[in-house]
Amino acid sequence: MSTTIVNPTGARKARPTDVYVELAGTIRESGLLRRRYGYYWTKLAAVPLVTGACIVAFVLVGDSWWQLLTAVVFAFVFTQIAFLGHDAAHRQIFRSGRWNDWTSLVIGNLFVGMSYGWWQHKHTRHHANPNKEGVDPDLDLPVVSFTTAQVTAHTNPMVRWLISHQGWFFYPVLLLEGLSLHASSVRRVFMRAPMQRRPVEIVFLVVRIVAYLALVFFVLSPGVAAAFLAVQLGVFGMYMGLSFAPNHKGMPIIGKDVKLDFLTRQVLMSRNIRGNLFIDFMMGGLNYQIEHHLFPSMPRPHLRRAAPTVAQFCAEHDVPYTQTGLAESYGIVTRYINRVGLGEKDPFACPLLEQRSAIAP
């Protein structure tokens, strides 16, 4: 499927803030910001039931190499649960902030094993300034460079060679993302940095991690247990990475001091993934990244319905609105990261926008 960018030259025009207010009013009047309690209560009830079913299946299979298939199932379930925690953290489920916070704490810390406080701190900064150098934490990864400044900071020839091919290494590296997420969570909760409900976070994380490891090593022999954990963490990290990577990677990166209005900042830096209800489910609604960034508290099932309205509004106001197929988005990410690694990429432009701008009348 082809990539669609509506009116790419619109990014150069300044817009008053009331343009977004107009869009927000249209969305609000359409009822798309209303809560979906039935949808979310069904998912919340499914979390312990599905997790319990996975544990029962794990115990019944016993000490067998077939558990590697069970590990894939666990990885899939944990990722889907993490998507639900993401929705709660964005206040999509309940009106009460306290209810959403505790839902995120239980889901994230107790079921997935990731600190809600750590994720909230990181993700809030990303939403405020997506793809902004020195501000968006998602651009600051230890093994991948997204800007020329990050590339030139490395002087070792072997490291520079790896960076020049980093687009191809990016996806295999995602196999380590699951372990990295858990490690970052644990490190954050034991740091001195401010964190609400730190004792609760610590208790939930310790209970989840210790209980999970105890179950795995009680049922499985050491070798099978190690393989099980490697597969589960690897697939979990890969699934999370493949769901989040297409959203912003390969879209424009702006300097720290660049000022953009809210509508332009959120739409220009984000990419939607065109698809169907199956894609919506597999990506946890993250494929509607533009709508999610414009309306973070919009319930997940409403994002698909809001997309046509947002796309039309952006076209009428000359705001670039990017959408592409899933497979094509991975190709864009690969080429973009490799171009950065080769030192050929201007971090303030997007290869797709450059191409469209070149042929625009």
N, C-alpha and C positions, 0 to 999 in steps of 0.2 A: 504494500500500500504506500501511497505517496505521502510526503510531508506537506502540511498546509500551514502557511504563515500568512495571516491576514494583514495587509498594509504594513510592511516592515518599516517604511520610512517614518511611521507615526511615532517611533520611539524618540525622535529628535524634537518633538513638539512639547512645550510645557502645557500642563493642564491644571486648572484650578481644582481644589480638593472637592468642590461640590459636584464634580463629575462622578466621583465614586459614590457620593451621597445619593445621587440620582439613581445609580445602579442598585445600591443597597435598598432604596425605597421600593424599587420595582420587585426585587427579590422578596422583600418582606411582605409586600402586598400579595404576592403569589402564594404565600403560606409555606414557602420552602425552608423557613427557619424554625418552624414548629417542631416540637419534640416528637420522636417516634418511640413511645414507651413500649408498645407491644413488640416492635422489632427488637429493641435492645433488651427487654426483659427475657425474651426468648433466647437471645444469645448468651445473656448472663447465666440463665439457668442451665444452658448447655455446657458451660465451662466445667463445672465439677462433674457433670454426668459423663462427658466425653473423656475428661482426664481420668476419671475412675475406671471407665471402660478400657482405656489404654493400659492402665496399671494391671487390671485383671488379665488382659490378654498377655501382657509381659510376663506375669507370674505363671500363667498356664503354658506358655511356650517353653519356659524354663531355660536351662543352660544349653543353648543351641545357637549355632551360627545363623539360624533363621531370624535371630533377634536383630540382625542388621537391617532387615526389612521393617521390624518394629521401630528401630531407631529413626527411620525415614518418616514413619507415621508420627512419632513423637515430635520430630522437627516441624512437620507440617502443622500439627495441632498447636504447638507452642507459638509458632509464627502467627497463626490465626488469632490466638488469644492475645498476642502482643498488639495486633491491629485493633482489637477491642479496647485494650488499655490506652492506645493512642486516641481513640474516639473519646473516651472518658476524660483524658487529660485535656482535651480541647473543649470540654464542656458540652459535648454533643448529646450526652445521654440524659442527664438530669438538669433541672434549673438550678438546684443547689450546688454551689461550688464545693461545699464540704462533702456531699454525697459523691460527686465526681472524683474528688481527691482520694477518698477512701476506696472507691472502686478501682482507681488506678493503682493504689498501694497494694490492694489485695491481688489484683490481676498481675501487675508487674512484678512485685517482689515475691509474693507467695506462690504464684503459679508459673511464671516465666523465669524468675530468678534474676531480674534486672531492676535496678533501683529506679523508682519513679522520680525521686528528687534529682538524681543525676540526669536522667533523660529530660526532665522538665527544664532544668537549667540550660542544657545544651540546645534543646529544640526550640525554646522560646527565643533565644538569640538568632537561630536560623530563620524563624518566621519573620522576625523584625527586619532582618537585612539579608535576604537570600542572595547568594553569589556576590557578596561584597567582600573584597579583600581585607584581611585583618579583622573582620567582624564576624562573618559567618563561620561557625566552628566546623561545618561540614566541608569546608575547603582546606582545613588543617588536618590532614591525615599523615601518619608517619611514613607510609610506603608509597604514596602517590602524590605527584605534583600537578597542581591545577593552574599555576601561573608561571610566567617566565621568571619571576623573582624567586620562586621556590626551586626552579630548575637550576638557575645560576648559583644558588647557595651551595650546591654540591660540586666538589672539585675532584673527587676520586674517579678515575677513568672507568672502573668497573660499575660504580654506582651510576655514572652518567650514561653508560651503555644500557643498563637496566631501565633507566628513566626514559631513554629514547624509544624503548619498546614497551613502555608501561601499560599501554592500552591493551596489549595481549596478555599481560600478567595480571591485570586488574581483576578479571573474573576468577582465576584460580586463587588469588589472594583472599577473595571473599570467603573461601573455605575456613579461613582463620577468624572471620569477623564475629562468629558466635562466641568464641573464646574471648575475643577482645571486648565484646560488649559486657560479658559477665565480669571480666577482670576490671574494666573501667567502673562498673557499678560498685563493686566491692571497695575499690580504692577510694571512690568518691565519698562513700558513707563513713569511712574512717578518717577522712581529711578534716582539717579544722575549718574549712569553708562553710559558710552558713547553710543550713539545711533544716527545713521544717520536719518535725516528727522523726528526727534521726533515730531515737531509740526504737521506734516502731519499725523503721526501715531495716535496722540492724537485726532485730528479732526475726522479722519475716524472711530476710535473706538467709540468715543462718539456718532457720528451720527448713526452708526450701532446699538449700544446697546440701545440708547434712542428710536430710531425709531422702533426697533423690539419690545421692551417692550411696547411702546405706542400702537402699532398695536394689540398686544396680549390682553392687558387689555381694549382696546377700544371695541374690538369685543366680548370678553369673560367676563363672570362674574368672580369675584376673585377666587372662588374655582376651576372652570374649567381652568382658566388661570394658576393657580399654578400647577395643574395636567399636563396641556399641557407642561409647561416649564420643569417640572420634567421628563416627558417622553422624550421630545426632547433632553435635555441635557444628560439624562441617555443613550439613544440609541446612540447618537453621540459619547459619551465617550467610550461605549462598542465597537462600530464599529471601531473607531480609534485604540483602544487597541488591538482588535482581528486582525487588519491588521498589526500592528507593532510588537506585542509580539513574533510571530514565527520567526522573522528575526534574532535575536541574543540571546534570552534567552535560556539557556541550552547549549550554545556553550562555548568554553574555555574562561576563564577570566584570564588575565595575570597581573603580578605585574607592578607597575608604572615604575620601572627601567628596565624592560625587553625590549630588542631591537629586532625587527623583520623587515625583508625587507617588502616593500610595498605589494607585491603580497601575501606573506604568511599572513601578518597582516589582509588584507581585506578579503581573502578567508576563512581562518581558523576560523575567528570569525563570519562568516555569514552563513545563511542557506537559501537555495531556497525551495520554496513550489511547488511541482509538481502539474500540473493541466492542464486546458484548457483555451480557450478564455474567458469563463465566470469567472473563477477564476482570470484571468488577469484583467478583468474589475472591479470585486468586490474589489480587493486588490490594484487597482490603479497602477499595475506594480510592487508593492513592493515585490511580490512573487519571483521576480528575484533579490534578494538582493545582491547576489555575483556580478553579472554583474553591478548592480547599484553602488556598492561600488568601483568597479574597474574603471568604466567609468560614473561618476555622471552626466555628461552633455549629455549622450546618450539619445535620444528621447525615451520615454516610449515604443512605438510600436516596437522598434528595439531590446529591451531587450530579447524577446523570441527568436529572430533569432540569437542573439549573444551567447545564452546559450550553444548550442552544441559545438561551437568553443572554448569557454572558458573551458568547461568541458574536452574536448579532450586535450587542452593545459595543463591543470592542471594534468591530468593523465600522460602525457608524461614527466612532470617535477616533479612528486611526490609531488604534492600539494593537501592536503585534500580538496575535493569538496563535500559538503554535500547537499543533497536534500531529501525531504520527503513529504508525503501527508499532507494535511492541518489538518485533524483530529488528525493524529499521532503527528504532531508538537505541538498541544495543550497538548497532553498527556506528551510529553517530557518536556515541560515548567512546567507543574504541578509537575511532579516527581522531576525535578531538583530543583525547588524552595523549595519543601518540604524537600529534602535531605539537602539543605543548612540550613534550619530552624532547622533541627534535629542535626546539627553539624557534619553530616557524610560526607559532601562534601568538597573535596579539590578544592578550587576555581581556581586552575591553571589547572584543567583537565575538560574534558567533558565526561559525562557518556557514550555517544555513541562512542567516540574515545577510551575510556578505553575498552569497549566491543570489538571493532574491533581490537584494538591493541593486546588484549589477544589472539585472534584467528589468527592473521596475521602470516604468515610463517617467 
